[in-house]
Amino acid sequence: MGLSFRGEFNQKVDGKGRMSIPADFRAVLADGDPRCPENPLPRMVVLHGPHLKNCLHAYTIEAMEEIEEGIKRLPRGSDARKRASRMILGKSWDTEVDKDGRIVLPQRLRQQIGLTGEATMAAMGDYFEIWNAETYAEVEAEEAAALLEEFDGDFDPLSLIDPPGGA
């Protein structure tokens, strides 16, 4: 099992769509790219589309290969395979982190999430999300408030998962 994305980072996005990928995230991308370390510039796959609402998802090459294998296991010609292919393979964009640790997000992807000025990159374990920083702050605050309300303000996020060993 490879490294996981962890943490939350805010990065400036310039007018051309250039943004730095945090060093911690670049290490995970490199770990999940079979070309590395021979080629020191890790690749990543960015998933976009209206089904993601306000963010983009960024995967390592190996994680995307696992997703593609799942799609290939669906029956050929099935509606499920067509939908998954269109919404995942058809809505993915491959890129490479440059020598300065940056990527250039195309304008159409920036427009999809209203990204100007500052992005938030939030770890999700096997992928990370890219958000407009203001939208992320609003969504995160709403989600936190809803959880605290649901659990009467006494909420431990570890309660959402099974403990190690399943006990």
N, C-alpha and C positions, 0 to 999 in steps of 0.2 A: 504494500500500500504506500502510495506516494505522499508527499507533503499536502497539507490542506491550506486553503486560504483562511486567514484569520485577521481580524482587525477592521478598522474603518478609517478611511483616509480622505481628506479633501485636497483636491488639486486644481490649480488654475487651468483654464482652457483658453487658448488664444483665439484670435479671429479666424485662423486657418484650421482650427480644430485640433491643434497639437496639445497633447496632455501627457504628463509624466505618469508612468505606472510605478507605484511604490516598490521600493527594493524588495520588501517582503513578498509582494505578489510576483515580481519578476523571478524570484527564486523558485516559486511554485510552478510558474510557467515553464521555466527551464527544466525543472524536474519532470514535468509532464510532456516534454518535447523530445522524441527519440533522436533528433538531430543534435541536441546539446549533449555534452559540452564541445563536440567537434566544431559546431557552428555556434558561437556564443550569443547569437541574437535569437531569443525564443519567439516562437510563433504562438498565436492565440486565435480563437474563433469567437466572434461576437455574434450573438443571436439577437435578432430584432423582430419587430412586428407588433401589430395592434394587440395581440393576445398577451403581451408582456406589460401592458398598460404604460406606466411612467418610467420604465427603466430598460436597460439593455443587460444581457447576461454574457459574461465572458468566461470561456472554458479553455482548459489546456487542450493540446492536440489529442492526447490520450483519452481524456474525458469525452471529447467529441467523437472519437473513434468508437467508444463504448456505446454512445447514444446511437450512432449509425448502425452498429451491429444489432441493437435492439430493433431498429426500423427494418433491417434486412430479415429479421426473424418473423416479421409479420407476413401473412400470406400475400404473394404477388397479386396485384390487381385489386386487393381488398380496399374498401373505403378507409379503413384504419391506416393502412400503409400510405395511401395517397395523402390523407390529411396530415399524418406525421411528416411525410416527406416535404410537403408544401410548407408546413408551419415551422419545420426545423431546418431541413437541408436548404430549402428555397429561401429561408430568411436568415441565412448565416453569412458572415463575412469574415474571411481569413485575413490576418495581418501579421506583421512582424514588429517586435519592439526594436527600435533603432538603437544605435550605439550610445545615444544619450538617454536611453531608458524611456523613450516616448513612443506614442502611436499618434496617428492623425485620423481622427474620426471623421468620416465623410459628412458633408452637410446634411444629407437626408437622414442620417442617424441622429445627428444633433437636433435636428428639427423635430424628429419623432418624440423626443423626451424633453424638448424645450431647453436644451443645454446651451447656456451662455455664461461666461464668466467663471463659474466654479462648479466642479463635479464632486460628488461623493461616491467613493468606491467602497462598497460594503461586502465583506466576506460572507460567503454562504457555504463554506466547507469545500465542496468540489467545484465551485464556480464563484465568481463575484459579480455583483450588480454595479452598474454605472447609472447614476442618477443626476439630475439637476439638484444641486445642494439644497436649495430652498424647498423643493418638492419632497426630497428625502426627509428633511427635518420635520415637515408637516405630517407626512405619512407615519413616520416613526413615532411622533408624539401622539397621534391618534391611536395607533396600535397599542402603545404602552398604556395609555389611559383606559382603553377598552379592557385590556388584561387586568389592570388593577381594579377596575370596577367589577369585572366578572369574579375575581378572587377576593373581593372585599379588601383590597389594599394589602393583603398578606400573600404575596406571590413570590415563589421561588422558581425561576425558569428551569432549574434542574428537574422540577417535578414533571416536566413535559416529556422527559426521556426515561427509558428503563435504566436502572443502575447497572454498572458493569457486573457481569455474571448473571444478570436477569433476576436477581433476588428482590 
